Amino acid sequence: MSKIVPLISSGVAGPIGVLHLPRFWQKVSLEAAGKIADGYPGCGAGYDQMVLDGLGLNKDATLDYISSSKPTYPQFESWVKSQDGVKLDKGSVTSLNAAIAGYIHADETRKAILEANEIEDGPDAPHDAVNLNNLDDWLEFYNAEIK
């Protein structure tokens, strides 16, 4: 069985406008199917937890829903909207999206990703975690599927 590198960026939002939510759904879905690439958590402590906390979603209930129901992405968003106490008001979503877009990796992480991608570190190099994570994913995909 092939393992799949998740390629939906954390910088992508679905129809309800929440950054990283489509990637979270993809990663948890892949893990539930036993298809997520090695080294990728279905639900990690970074952006995944930020989204759960920012939306006020129960982690166990969310993971169970995705794993057991295998929803399409629109079905998952509908489920999210149906949850008691979910925070989808404009202020909550704007704040969460700003936290995701503004997250910066530690220097050592940034330097390792840039070096692996043969990108010179400097003012023109990406510094935000979304773009660095994209580079990391693309390199993992390249190494697994193209190289």
C-alpha positions in Angstrom: 0.0 0.0 0.0 1.4 3.4 -0.9 1.8 6.1 1.7 0.7 9.6 0.8 2.4 12.9 1.6 -0.3 15.4 2.5 -0.1 18.2 -0.1 -2.9 20.5 1.0 -1.1 23.5 2.4 -1.8 24.9 5.9 -2.4 28.2 4.0 -5.5 26.8 2.3 -9.0 27.4 3.8 -12.2 25.6 2.8 -15.6 27.3 2.3 -16.0 28.2 6.0 -12.7 30.2 5.7 -10.5 28.4 8.3 -6.9 28.0 7.3 -5.3 24.5 7.8 -8.7 22.8 8.3 -8.6 21.1 4.9 -5.0 19.8 5.6 -6.1 18.6 9.1 -9.0 16.7 7.5 -6.6 15.2 4.9 -4.0 14.1 7.4 -6.5 12.5 9.8 -8.3 10.8 6.9 -5.0 9.4 5.6 -3.9 8.2 9.0 -7.3 6.5 9.5 -6.9 4.7 6.2 -3.3 3.7 7.0 -2.0 5.8 4.1 -0.2 8.8 5.6 3.4 9.1 4.8 5.9 8.1 7.4 6.9 11.1 9.7 3.5 12.8 9.4 1.1 12.7 12.3 -2.6 12.5 11.7 -3.1 15.1 14.4 0.0 16.8 15.7 0.7 19.4 18.4 1.2 22.3 16.1 -1.3 23.7 13.6 -3.6 20.7 14.2 -4.0 21.5 17.9 -4.2 25.3 17.1 -7.2 24.6 14.8 -8.9 22.3 17.4 -8.4 24.9 20.2 -9.2 27.9 18.0 -12.5 26.4 16.9 -13.3 24.9 20.2 -13.6 21.4 18.9 -13.2 18.3 21.1 -10.1 16.5 19.8 -11.3 12.9 20.5 -14.7 13.5 19.0 -13.2 15.2 15.9 -10.7 12.4 15.3 -13.4 9.8 15.9 -15.8 11.4 13.5 -13.2 11.6 10.7 -11.9 8.1 11.3 -15.2 6.3 11.6 -17.4 8.3 9.2 -14.8 9.0 6.5 -16.4 12.2 5.4 -15.7 14.2 2.3 -14.3 17.6 3.1 -17.7 19.4 2.8 -19.3 16.8 5.0 -16.5 17.4 7.6 -17.2 21.2 7.5 -20.9 20.5 8.0 -20.1 18.4 11.0 -17.8 21.1 12.4 -20.5 23.7 12.0 -22.9 21.4 13.9 -20.8 21.1 17.0 -21.9 22.7 20.2 -19.8 25.7 21.2 -17.9 25.8 17.9 -16.3 29.2 17.3 -16.8 30.2 13.7 -17.7 33.8 14.2 -15.6 36.3 12.2 -13.4 37.4 15.1 -12.5 33.8 16.1 -11.7 32.7 12.5 -9.7 35.9 11.8 -7.7 35.4 15.0 -7.0 31.7 14.3 -6.1 32.4 10.7 -3.7 35.2 11.8 -2.1 32.8 14.3 -1.6 30.2 11.6 -0.3 32.6 8.9 2.0 34.4 11.4 3.6 31.3 13.0 7.3 31.3 12.6 9.5 28.2 13.1 12.5 28.2 15.3 15.7 29.2 13.4 17.1 25.6 13.4 13.9 24.3 11.8 13.9 27.0 9.2 17.6 26.5 8.4 17.2 22.7 8.1 14.3 23.0 5.7 16.0 25.7 3.6 19.2 23.6 3.4 17.4 20.4 2.5 15.8 22.4 -0.4 19.1 24.0 -1.4 17.7 27.5 -0.8 20.1 30.1 0.5 19.2 31.5 3.8 18.7 35.3 3.7 16.1 38.0 3.7 14.4 36.7 0.5 14.1 33.1 1.9 10.8 32.1 3.5 10.6 32.6 7.2 7.0 31.7 7.9 6.0 28.2 8.9 3.3 27.8 6.2 5.8 28.3 3.3 8.5 26.3 5.0 6.2 23.5 5.6 5.1 23.6 2.0 8.8 23.3 0.9 9.2 20.4 3.3 6.1 18.6 1.9 7.1 19.2 -1.7 10.6 17.8 -1.0 9.1 14.7 0.7 6.7 14.2 -2.2 9.5 14.6 -4.7 11.8 12.1 -2.9 8.9 9.6 -2.5 7.3 9.8 -5.9 9.5 11.6 -8.5 13.2 11.2 -7.7 
